[in-house]
Amino acid sequence: MKLIALLWALGWKMSRKSQSNPVVQDHIGDKELIFQLQTYNGVICRQFCVANRRISSRWGKHSAPTLVISFESAALGAEVLTSDSKKLAFMQALQTQKAKIEGDLTLFNWYVELGSLLNN
């Protein structure tokens, strides 16, 4: 349940910041993509749509996401997303193969930078 709540809150925060924060809007730029965060088994999955300098989200899988970040379990996903050092937590999870990235790998850094901008 914690990961579900975190993903919902992340979607809400991204939506709000993409509407009101010029720095976030500049980071989004003219990107048009779908990324999703999910568990390996896909039971927990949230998709994020980036278009027109805005971010919206909804529950469930997208048929053709540009970037997918998957976690071995909901507990691991919640741990990584709430870590004080998210980038390090992501890297450790990737190295131990408890997380994986699929799709356009260049967007992973863009996503990490977006996450840091949300706290400003």
N, CA, C and O atoms as CSV, one atom per row, in Angstrom:
chain,resi,resn,atom,element,x,y,z
A,1,MET,N,N,0.807,-1.200,0.000
A,1,MET,CA,C,0.000,0.000,0.000
A,1,MET,C,C,0.852,1.267,0.000
A,1,MET,O,O,0.454,2.287,-0.563
A,2,LYS,N,N,2.027,1.200,0.633
A,2,LYS,CA,C,2.869,2.386,0.716
A,2,LYS,C,C,3.309,2.837,-0.674
A,2,LYS,O,O,3.303,4.033,-0.968
A,3,LEU,N,N,3.692,1.887,-1.534
A,3,LEU,CA,C,4.131,2.254,-2.883
A,3,LEU,C,C,2.973,2.850,-3.677
A,3,LEU,O,O,3.168,3.807,-4.427
A,4,ILE,N,N,1.787,2.305,-3.524
A,4,ILE,CA,C,0.626,2.850,-4.240
A,4,ILE,C,C,0.405,4.309,-3.834
A,4,ILE,O,O,0.200,5.172,-4.688
A,5,ALA,N,N,0.447,4.576,-2.540
A,5,ALA,CA,C,0.258,5.946,-2.052
A,5,ALA,C,C,1.384,6.858,-2.531
A,5,ALA,O,O,1.136,8.001,-2.916
A,6,LEU,N,N,2.613,6.361,-2.509
A,6,LEU,CA,C,3.749,7.166,-2.969
A,6,LEU,C,C,3.626,7.523,-4.444
A,6,LEU,O,O,3.890,8.661,-4.831
A,7,LEU,N,N,3.227,6.563,-5.269
A,7,LEU,CA,C,3.091,6.831,-6.703
A,7,LEU,C,C,1.963,7.813,-6.976
A,7,LEU,O,O,2.080,8.670,-7.851
A,8,TRP,N,N,0.866,7.691,-6.228
A,8,TRP,CA,C,-0.224,8.648,-6.385
A,8,TRP,C,C,0.261,10.046,-6.006
A,8,TRP,O,O,0.030,11.011,-6.734
A,9,ALA,N,N,0.943,10.148,-4.846
A,9,ALA,CA,C,1.445,11.451,-4.388
A,9,ALA,C,C,2.465,12.027,-5.365
A,9,ALA,O,O,2.480,13.233,-5.610
A,10,LEU,N,N,3.310,11.173,-5.919
A,10,LEU,CA,C,4.297,11.631,-6.904
A,10,LEU,C,C,3.592,12.183,-8.136
A,10,LEU,O,O,3.984,13.226,-8.660
A,11,GLY,N,N,2.561,11.496,-8.599
A,11,GLY,CA,C,1.789,11.988,-9.746
A,11,GLY,C,C,1.142,13.325,-9.461
A,11,GLY,O,O,1.155,14.218,-10.307
A,12,TRP,N,N,0.569,13.469,-8.261
A,12,TRP,CA,C,-0.067,14.726,-7.869
A,12,TRP,C,C,0.970,15.848,-7.827
A,12,TRP,O,O,0.739,16.943,-8.342
A,13,LYS,N,N,2.121,15.559,-7.204
A,13,LYS,CA,C,3.159,16.582,-7.073
A,13,LYS,C,C,3.711,16.983,-8.446
A,13,LYS,O,O,3.929,18.167,-8.703
A,14,MET,N,N,3.935,16.009,-9.322
A,14,MET,CA,C,4.430,16.322,-10.671
A,14,MET,C,C,3.424,17.180,-11.428
A,14,MET,O,O,3.796,18.134,-12.112
A,15,SER,N,N,2.160,16.835,-11.300
A,15,SER,CA,C,1.121,17.607,-11.985
A,15,SER,C,C,1.099,19.050,-11.487
A,15,SER,O,O,1.088,19.985,-12.289
A,16,ARG,N,N,1.094,19.233,-10.173
A,16,ARG,CA,C,1.062,20.574,-9.593
A,16,ARG,C,C,2.297,21.394,-9.962
A,16,ARG,O,O,2.185,22.551,-10.368
A,17,LYS,N,N,3.480,20.783,-9.817
A,17,LYS,CA,C,4.720,21.514,-10.101
A,17,LYS,C,C,4.841,21.834,-11.588
A,17,LYS,O,O,5.388,22.874,-11.952
A,18,SER,N,N,4.337,20.952,-12.453
A,18,SER,CA,C,4.439,21.220,-13.886
A,18,SER,C,C,3.501,22.348,-14.310
A,18,SER,O,O,3.680,22.938,-15.375
A,19,GLN,N,N,2.516,22.643,-13.491
A,19,GLN,CA,C,1.606,23.748,-13.779
A,19,GLN,C,C,2.090,25.075,-13.214
A,19,GLN,O,O,1.775,26.135,-13.754
A,20,SER,N,N,2.866,25.020,-12.115
A,20,SER,CA,C,3.162,26.258,-11.406
A,20,SER,C,C,4.641,26.621,-11.291
A,20,SER,O,O,4.963,27.750,-10.921
A,21,ASN,N,N,5.537,25.702,-11.596
A,21,ASN,CA,C,6.955,25.961,-11.391
A,21,ASN,C,C,7.668,26.122,-12.737
A,21,ASN,O,O,7.794,25.150,-13.482
A,22,PRO,N,N,8.136,27.337,-13.062
A,22,PRO,CA,C,8.783,27.566,-14.352
A,22,PRO,C,C,10.050,26.728,-14.545
A,22,PRO,O,O,10.381,26.374,-15.676
A,23,VAL,N,N,10.758,26.408,-13.470
A,23,VAL,CA,C,11.972,25.587,-13.591
A,23,VAL,C,C,11.596,24.175,-14.035
A,23,VAL,O,O,12.264,23.592,-14.890
A,24,VAL,N,N,10.539,23.630,-13.462
A,24,VAL,CA,C,10.063,22.299,-13.860
A,24,VAL,C,C,9.565,22.349,-15.299
A,24,VAL,O,O,9.845,21.443,-16.084
A,25,GLN,N,N,8.831,23.401,-15.651
A,25,GLN,CA,C,8.335,23.537,-17.020
A,25,GLN,C,C,9.485,23.604,-18.013
A,25,GLN,O,O,9.409,23.003,-19.084
A,26,ASP,N,N,10.547,24.324,-17.676
A,26,ASP,CA,C,11.717,24.401,-18.557
A,26,ASP,C,C,12.387,23.038,-18.690
A,26,ASP,O,O,12.844,22.672,-19.773
A,27,HIS,N,N,12.448,22.285,-17.588
A,27,HIS,CA,C,13.058,20.958,-17.635
A,27,HIS,C,C,12.240,20.018,-18.536
A,27,HIS,O,O,12.802,19.194,-19.258
A,28,ILE,N,N,10.923,20.152,-18.481
A,28,ILE,CA,C,10.062,19.330,-19.338
A,28,ILE,C,C,10.248,19.737,-20.795
A,28,ILE,O,O,10.325,18.882,-21.677
A,29,GLY,N,N,10.318,21.037,-21.047
A,29,GLY,CA,C,10.519,21.524,-22.411
A,29,GLY,C,C,9.459,21.007,-23.362
A,29,GLY,O,O,8.279,20.962,-23.017
A,30,ASP,N,N,9.879,20.611,-24.577
A,30,ASP,CA,C,8.902,20.087,-25.541
A,30,ASP,C,C,8.856,18.570,-25.523
A,30,ASP,O,O,8.392,17.962,-26.488
A,31,LYS,N,N,9.316,17.949,-24.467
A,31,LYS,CA,C,9.280,16.490,-24.401
A,31,LYS,C,C,7.843,15.983,-24.449
A,31,LYS,O,O,6.939,16.551,-23.838
A,32,GLU,N,N,7.668,14.917,-25.181
A,32,GLU,CA,C,6.394,14.209,-25.209
A,32,GLU,C,C,6.730,12.742,-25.038
A,32,GLU,O,O,7.304,12.118,-25.930
A,33,LEU,N,N,6.370,12.197,-23.890
A,33,LEU,CA,C,6.720,10.817,-23.594
A,33,LEU,C,C,5.822,10.268,-22.503
A,33,LEU,O,O,5.112,11.004,-21.818
A,34,ILE,N,N,5.873,8.973,-22.364
A,34,ILE,CA,C,5.184,8.274,-21.287
A,34,ILE,C,C,6.237,7.485,-20.533
A,34,ILE,O,O,6.984,6.711,-21.131
A,35,PHE,N,N,6.302,7.677,-19.211
A,35,PHE,CA,C,7.158,6.803,-18.411
A,35,PHE,C,C,6.302,6.183,-17.331
A,35,PHE,O,O,5.274,6.735,-16.938
A,36,GLN,N,N,6.735,5.035,-16.857
A,36,GLN,CA,C,5.969,4.405,-15.798
A,36,GLN,C,C,6.877,3.789,-14.752
A,36,GLN,O,O,7.992,3.352,-15.035
A,37,LEU,N,N,6.359,3.771,-13.537
A,37,LEU,CA,C,7.019,3.152,-12.395
A,37,LEU,C,C,6.149,1.974,-11.992
A,37,LEU,O,O,4.928,2.093,-11.897
A,38,GLN,N,N,6.796,0.823,-11.753
A,38,GLN,CA,C,6.010,-0.378,-11.487
A,38,GLN,C,C,6.826,-1.419,-10.730
A,38,GLN,O,O,8.042,-1.296,-10.580
A,39,THR,N,N,6.130,-2.440,-10.262
A,39,THR,CA,C,6.804,-3.606,-9.710
A,39,THR,C,C,7.080,-4.571,-10.855
A,39,THR,O,O,6.455,-4.481,-11.911
A,40,TYR,N,N,8.020,-5.497,-10.647
A,40,TYR,CA,C,8.353,-6.465,-11.701
A,40,TYR,C,C,7.110,-7.179,-12.221
A,40,TYR,O,O,6.949,-7.356,-13.429
A,41,ASN,N,N,6.237,-7.586,-11.308
A,41,ASN,CA,C,5.062,-8.356,-11.742
A,41,ASN,C,C,3.966,-7.472,-12.339
A,41,ASN,O,O,2.973,-7.988,-12.850
A,42,GLY,N,N,4.129,-6.168,-12.282
A,42,GLY,CA,C,3.180,-5.252,-12.905
A,42,GLY,C,C,1.893,-5.039,-12.124
A,42,GLY,O,O,1.006,-4.325,-12.592
A,43,VAL,N,N,1.770,-5.641,-10.944
A,43,VAL,CA,C,0.557,-5.468,-10.148
A,43,VAL,C,C,0.408,-4.015,-9.715
A,43,VAL,O,O,-0.697,-3.472,-9.722
A,44,ILE,N,N,1.514,-3.386,-9.340
A,44,ILE,CA,C,1.505,-1.963,-9.001
A,44,ILE,C,C,2.183,-1.233,-10.154
A,44,ILE,O,O,3.349,-1.479,-10.463
A,45,CYS,N,N,1.438,-0.337,-10.781
A,45,CYS,CA,C,1.976,0.361,-11.949
A,45,CYS,C,C,1.263,1.705,-12.107
A,45,CYS,O,O,0.036,1.779,-12.057
A,46,ARG,N,N,2.045,2.756,-12.296
A,46,ARG,CA,C,1.487,4.084,-12.561
A,46,ARG,C,C,2.216,4.678,-13.756
A,46,ARG,O,O,3.445,4.650,-13.822
A,47,GLN,N,N,1.456,5.211,-14.690
A,47,GLN,CA,C,2.031,5.834,-15.881
A,47,GLN,C,C,1.961,7.349,-15.757
A,47,GLN,O,O,1.020,7.906,-15.193
A,48,PHE,N,N,2.975,7.991,-16.295
A,48,PHE,CA,C,3.091,9.443,-16.248
A,48,PHE,C,C,3.216,9.943,-17.686
A,48,PHE,O,O,4.094,9.508,-18.431
A,49,CYS,N,N,2.338,10.848,-18.061
A,49,CYS,CA,C,2.327,11.401,-19.420
A,49,CYS,C,C,2.927,12.800,-19.382
A,49,CYS,O,O,2.471,13.666,-18.635
A,50,VAL,N,N,3.949,13.006,-20.193
A,50,VAL,CA,C,4.609,14.301,-20.302
A,50,VAL,C,C,4.277,14.866,-21.682
A,50,VAL,O,O,4.653,14.294,-22.705
A,51,ALA,N,N,3.572,15.987,-21.697
A,51,ALA,CA,C,3.206,16.632,-22.960
A,51,ALA,C,C,2.787,18.070,-22.685
A,51,ALA,O,O,2.217,18.371,-21.636
A,52,ASN,N,N,3.071,18.948,-23.627
A,52,ASN,CA,C,2.664,20.354,-23.520
A,52,ASN,C,C,3.138,21.004,-22.216
A,52,ASN,O,O,2.405,21.763,-21.583
A,53,ARG,N,N,4.383,20.689,-21.828
A,53,ARG,CA,C,5.008,21.250,-20.626
A,53,ARG,C,C,4.254,20.927,-19.344
A,53,ARG,O,O,4.345,21.659,-18.359
A,54,ARG,N,N,3.504,19.821,-19.363
A,54,ARG,CA,C,2.734,19.374,-18.203
A,54,ARG,C,C,2.957,17.878,-17.996
A,54,ARG,O,O,3.354,17.156,-18.911
A,55,ILE,N,N,2.690,17.433,-16.763
A,55,ILE,CA,C,2.756,16.016,-16.435
A,55,ILE,C,C,1.425,15.617,-15.825
A,55,ILE,O,O,0.927,16.271,-14.909
A,56,SER,N,N,0.863,14.553,-16.334
A,56,SER,CA,C,-0.342,13.973,-15.741
A,56,SER,C,C,-0.054,12.496,-15.485
A,56,SER,O,O,0.892,11.937,-16.040
A,57,SER,N,N,-0.867,11.873,-14.649
A,57,SER,CA,C,-0.615,10.461,-14.373
A,57,SER,C,C,-1.925,9.727,-14.184
A,57,SER,O,O,-2.973,10.321,-13.929
A,58,ARG,N,N,-1.828,8.430,-14.317
A,58,ARG,CA,C,-2.979,7.563,-14.082
A,58,ARG,C,C,-2.491,6.181,-13.691
A,58,ARG,O,O,-1.349,5.804,-13.952
A,59,TRP,N,N,-3.370,5.453,-13.069
A,59,TRP,CA,C,-3.073,4.104,-12.632
A,59,TRP,C,C,-3.026,3.170,-13.842
A,59,TRP,O,O,-3.789,3.359,-14.789
A,60,GLY,N,N,-2.156,2.178,-13.828
A,60,GLY,CA,C,-2.130,1.132,-14.846
A,60,GLY,C,C,-0.995,1.276,-15.835
A,60,GLY,O,O,-0.268,2.270,-15.854
A,61,LYS,N,N,-0.870,0.244,-16.656
A,61,LYS,CA,C,0.198,0.186,-17.653
A,61,LYS,C,C,-0.211,0.897,-18.935
A,61,LYS,O,O,-1.380,0.908,-19.320
A,62,HIS,N,N,0.776,1.483,-19.577
A,62,HIS,CA,C,0.602,2.070,-20.900
A,62,HIS,C,C,1.034,1.019,-21.914
A,62,HIS,O,O,1.907,0.201,-21.624
A,63,SER,N,N,0.443,1.031,-23.077
A,63,SER,CA,C,0.765,0.010,-24.081
A,63,SER,C,C,2.150,0.193,-24.693
A,63,SER,O,O,2.757,-0.781,-25.137
A,64,ALA,N,N,2.659,1.423,-24.725
A,64,ALA,CA,C,3.978,1.663,-25.334
A,64,ALA,C,C,4.711,2.786,-24.600
A,64,ALA,O,O,4.906,3.857,-25.175
A,65,PRO,N,N,5.120,2.573,-23.354
A,65,PRO,CA,C,5.832,3.630,-22.634
A,65,PRO,C,C,7.223,3.851,-23.197
A,65,PRO,O,O,7.835,2.933,-23.742
A,66,THR,N,N,7.716,5.062,-23.064
A,66,THR,CA,C,9.051,5.412,-23.534
A,66,THR,C,C,10.116,4.920,-22.558
A,66,THR,O,O,11.209,4.521,-22.961
A,67,LEU,N,N,9.778,4.954,-21.261
A,67,LEU,CA,C,10.701,4.549,-20.208
A,67,LEU,C,C,9.917,3.805,-19.131
A,67,LEU,O,O,8.843,4.243,-18.720
A,68,VAL,N,N,10.465,2.674,-18.678
A,68,VAL,CA,C,9.841,1.910,-17.593
A,68,VAL,C,C,10.892,1.681,-16.517
A,68,VAL,O,O,11.985,1.190,-16.798
A,69,ILE,N,N,10.553,2.040,-15.287
A,69,ILE,CA,C,11.411,1.762,-14.142
A,69,ILE,C,C,10.657,0.761,-13.279
A,69,ILE,O,O,9.575,1.052,-12.770
A,70,SER,N,N,11.245,-0.427,-13.120
A,70,SER,CA,C,10.591,-1.513,-12.391
A,70,SER,C,C,11.382,-1.865,-11.142
A,70,SER,O,O,12.612,-1.834,-11.130
A,71,PHE,N,N,10.643,-2.200,-10.094
A,71,PHE,CA,C,11.240,-2.618,-8.829
A,71,PHE,C,C,10.871,-4.064,-8.547
A,71,PHE,O,O,9.777,-4.518,-8.883
A,72,GLU,N,N,11.795,-4.777,-7.926
A,72,GLU,CA,C,11.572,-6.182,-7.586
A,72,GLU,C,C,10.325,-6.362,-6.720
A,72,GLU,O,O,9.588,-7.335,-6.876
A,73,SER,N,N,10.098,-5.422,-5.813
A,73,SER,CA,C,8.941,-5.515,-4.921
A,73,SER,C,C,8.428,-4.118,-4.595
A,73,SER,O,O,9.108,-3.117,-4.818
A,74,ALA,N,N,7.215,-4.079,-4.063
A,74,ALA,CA,C,6.638,-2.806,-3.641
A,74,ALA,C,C,7.445,-2.205,-2.501
A,74,ALA,O,O,7.629,-0.990,-2.438
A,75,ALA,N,N,7.928,-3.057,-1.597
A,75,ALA,CA,C,8.719,-2.562,-0.466
A,75,ALA,C,C,10.001,-1.894,-0.952
A,75,ALA,O,O,10.379,-0.837,-0.447
A,76,LEU,N,N,10.675,-2.506,-1.933
A,76,LEU,CA,C,11.897,-1.910,-2.472
A,76,LEU,C,C,11.587,-0.592,-3.173
A,76,LEU,O,O,12.319,0.384,-3.006
A,77,GLY,N,N,10.513,-0.554,-3.953
A,77,GLY,CA,C,10.129,0.680,-4.634
A,77,GLY,C,C,9.883,1.804,-3.648
A,77,GLY,O,O,10.328,2.931,-3.863
A,78,ALA,N,N,9.176,1.505,-2.568
A,78,ALA,CA,C,8.908,2.515,-1.544
A,78,ALA,C,C,10.205,2.960,-0.877
A,78,ALA,O,O,10.386,4.144,-0.595
A,79,GLU,N,N,11.104,2.017,-0.626
A,79,GLU,CA,C,12.391,2.342,0.009
A,79,GLU,C,C,13.220,3.275,-0.872
A,79,GLU,O,O,13.781,4.258,-0.388
A,80,VAL,N,N,13.293,2.963,-2.161
A,80,VAL,CA,C,14.077,3.786,-3.088
A,80,VAL,C,C,13.461,5.181,-3.226
A,80,VAL,O,O,14.171,6.185,-3.181
A,81,LEU,N,N,12.146,5.237,-3.393
A,81,LEU,CA,C,11.483,6.521,-3.620
A,81,LEU,C,C,11.463,7.424,-2.397
A,81,LEU,O,O,11.270,8.633,-2.528
A,82,THR,N,N,11.659,6.860,-1.212
A,82,THR,CA,C,11.676,7.684,-0.007
A,82,THR,C,C,13.087,7.871,0.552
A,82,THR,O,O,13.259,8.484,1.605
A,83,SER,N,N,14.078,7.355,-0.137
A,83,SER,CA,C,15.461,7.468,0.316
A,83,SER,C,C,15.910,8.926,0.307
A,83,SER,O,O,15.489,9.710,-0.543
A,84,ASP,N,N,16.763,9.278,1.258
A,84,ASP,CA,C,17.330,10.632,1.278
A,84,ASP,C,C,18.224,10.865,0.067
A,84,ASP,O,O,18.333,11.986,-0.429
A,85,SER,N,N,18.861,9.800,-0.402
A,85,SER,CA,C,19.726,9.886,-1.577
A,85,SER,C,C,19.145,8.983,-2.667
A,85,SER,O,O,19.611,7.862,-2.874
A,86,LYS,N,N,18.122,9.487,-3.358
A,86,LYS,CA,C,17.401,8.678,-4.336
A,86,LYS,C,C,18.288,8.166,-5.457
A,86,LYS,O,O,18.168,7.012,-5.868
A,87,LYS,N,N,19.181,9.021,-5.956
A,87,LYS,CA,C,20.038,8.598,-7.063
A,87,LYS,C,C,20.913,7.428,-6.641
A,87,LYS,O,O,21.057,6.464,-7.394
A,88,LEU,N,N,21.501,7.494,-5.450
A,88,LEU,CA,C,22.320,6.407,-4.937
A,88,LEU,C,C,21.472,5.149,-4.720
A,88,LEU,O,O,21.901,4.046,-5.059
A,89,ALA,N,N,20.286,5.312,-4.163
A,89,ALA,CA,C,19.397,4.174,-3.921
A,89,ALA,C,C,19.013,3.502,-5.238
A,89,ALA,O,O,18.987,2.275,-5.326
A,90,PHE,N,N,18.714,4.306,-6.265
A,90,PHE,CA,C,18.409,3.749,-7.589
A,90,PHE,C,C,19.606,2.966,-8.119
A,90,PHE,O,O,19.457,1.841,-8.595
A,91,MET,N,N,20.783,3.560,-8.035
A,91,MET,CA,C,21.988,2.908,-8.566
A,91,MET,C,C,22.278,1.591,-7.846
A,91,MET,O,O,22.638,0.603,-8.486
A,92,GLN,N,N,22.123,1.570,-6.530
A,92,GLN,CA,C,22.351,0.331,-5.777
A,92,GLN,C,C,21.342,-0.740,-6.166
A,92,GLN,O,O,21.701,-1.907,-6.326
A,93,ALA,N,N,20.089,-0.351,-6.318
A,93,ALA,CA,C,19.057,-1.311,-6.726
A,93,ALA,C,C,19.329,-1.846,-8.135
A,93,ALA,O,O,19.108,-3.027,-8.405
A,94,LEU,N,N,19.803,-0.985,-9.021
A,94,LEU,CA,C,20.135,-1.425,-10.378
A,94,LEU,C,C,21.329,-2.379,-10.370
A,94,LEU,O,O,21.320,-3.387,-11.077
A,95,GLN,N,N,22.344,-2.071,-9.583
A,95,GLN,CA,C,23.543,-2.915,-9.520
A,95,GLN,C,C,23.234,-4.300,-8.972
A,95,GLN,O,O,23.814,-5.288,-9.423
A,96,THR,N,N,22.335,-4.380,-8.013
A,96,THR,CA,C,21.984,-5.675,-7.428
A,96,THR,C,C,20.853,-6.356,-8.199
A,96,THR,O,O,20.362,-7.407,-7.786
A,97,GLN,N,N,20.448,-5.769,-9.294
A,97,GLN,CA,C,19.393,-6.272,-10.173
A,97,GLN,C,C,18.049,-6.412,-9.461
A,97,GLN,O,O,17.250,-7.294,-9.773
A,98,LYS,N,N,17.821,-5.516,-8.496
A,98,LYS,CA,C,16.532,-5.464,-7.814
A,98,LYS,C,C,15.645,-4.378,-8.417
A,98,LYS,O,O,14.505,-4.175,-8.000
A,99,ALA,N,N,16.199,-3.693,-9.406
A,99,ALA,CA,C,15.450,-2.715,-10.186
A,99,ALA,C,C,15.991,-2.780,-11.605
A,99,ALA,O,O,17.143,-3.154,-11.826
A,100,LYS,N,N,15.153,-2.415,-12.557
A,100,LYS,CA,C,15.624,-2.395,-13.943
A,100,LYS,C,C,14.959,-1.246,-14.687
A,100,LYS,O,O,13.880,-0.769,-14.333
A,101,ILE,N,N,15.654,-0.834,-15.726
A,101,ILE,CA,C,15.180,0.260,-16.580
A,101,ILE,C,C,15.042,-0.295,-17.981
A,101,ILE,O,O,15.946,-0.957,-18.490
A,102,GLU,N,N,13.910,-0.026,-18.599
A,102,GLU,CA,C,13.682,-0.460,-19.976
A,102,GLU,C,C,13.250,0.744,-20.801
A,102,GLU,O,O,12.632,1.676,-20.287
A,103,GLY,N,N,13.580,0.710,-22.077
A,103,GLY,CA,C,13.200,1.801,-22.960
A,103,GLY,C,C,14.372,2.737,-23.206
A,103,GLY,O,O,15.526,2.310,-23.238
A,104,ASP,N,N,14.070,4.000,-23.376
A,104,ASP,CA,C,15.074,5.015,-23.673
A,104,ASP,C,C,15.870,5.339,-22.404
A,104,ASP,O,O,15.416,6.112,-21.560
A,105,LEU,N,N,17.045,4.749,-22.281
A,105,LEU,CA,C,17.848,4.882,-21.066
A,105,LEU,C,C,18.336,6.310,-20.828
A,105,LEU,O,O,18.630,6.674,-19.690
A,106,THR,N,N,18.427,7.114,-21.867
A,106,THR,CA,C,18.872,8.502,-21.683
A,106,THR,C,C,17.858,9.293,-20.865
A,106,THR,O,O,18.203,10.307,-20.260
A,107,LEU,N,N,16.614,8.836,-20.843
A,107,LEU,CA,C,15.582,9.536,-20.084
A,107,LEU,C,C,15.665,9.277,-18.582
A,107,LEU,O,O,15.039,9.990,-17.798
A,108,PHE,N,N,16.426,8.266,-18.174
A,108,PHE,CA,C,16.540,7.986,-16.741
A,108,PHE,C,C,17.165,9.182,-16.016
A,108,PHE,O,O,16.664,9.606,-14.975
A,109,ASN,N,N,18.251,9.723,-16.558
A,109,ASN,CA,C,18.875,10.905,-15.939
A,109,ASN,C,C,17.916,12.089,-15.930
A,109,ASN,O,O,17.866,12.848,-14.962
A,110,TRP,N,N,17.159,12.243,-17.008
A,110,TRP,CA,C,16.161,13.307,-17.071
A,110,TRP,C,C,15.143,13.129,-15.943
A,110,TRP,O,O,14.768,14.098,-15.282
A,111,TYR,N,N,14.700,11.891,-15.726
A,111,TYR,CA,C,13.736,11.592,-14.658
A,111,TYR,C,C,14.325,11.904,-13.276
A,111,TYR,O,O,13.649,12.494,-12.434
A,112,VAL,N,N,15.576,11.510,-13.045
A,112,VAL,CA,C,16.226,11.768,-11.752
A,112,VAL,C,C,16.339,13.272,-11.512
A,112,VAL,O,O,16.086,13.741,-10.402
A,113,GLU,N,N,16.715,14.029,-12.541
A,113,GLU,CA,C,16.801,15.492,-12.408
A,113,GLU,C,C,15.420,16.089,-12.126
A,113,GLU,O,O,15.294,17.013,-11.322
A,114,LEU,N,N,14.397,15.565,-12.781
A,114,LEU,CA,C,13.041,16.037,-12.542
A,114,LEU,C,C,12.669,15.817,-11.073
A,114,LEU,O,O,12.089,16.694,-10.434
A,115,GLY,N,N,13.005,14.654,-10.554
A,115,GLY,CA,C,12.716,14.369,-9.152
A,115,GLY,C,C,13.365,15.367,-8.206
A,115,GLY,O,O,12.761,15.770,-7.211
A,116,SER,N,N,14.594,15.766,-8.513
A,116,SER,CA,C,15.264,16.733,-7.637
A,116,SER,C,C,14.617,18.119,-7.755
A,116,SER,O,O,14.613,18.878,-6.786
A,117,LEU,N,N,14.080,18.452,-8.910
A,117,LEU,CA,C,13.430,19.757,-9.086
A,117,LEU,C,C,12.097,19.842,-8.355
A,117,LEU,O,O,11.644,20.935,-8.018
A,118,LEU,N,N,11.476,18.713,-8.111
A,118,LEU,CA,C,10.160,18.712,-7.462
A,118,LEU,C,C,10.227,19.184,-6.017
A,118,LEU,O,O,9.219,19.614,-5.457
A,119,ASN,N,N,11.387,19.108,-5.423
A,119,ASN,CA,C,11.525,19.504,-4.018
A,119,ASN,C,C,11.880,20.973,-3.846
A,119,ASN,O,O,12.080,21.432,-2.721
A,120,ASN,N,N,11.961,21.706,-4.934
A,120,ASN,CA,C,12.278,23.138,-4.853
A,120,ASN,C,C,11.021,23.968,-4.779
A,120,ASN,O,O,11.095,25.194,-4.706
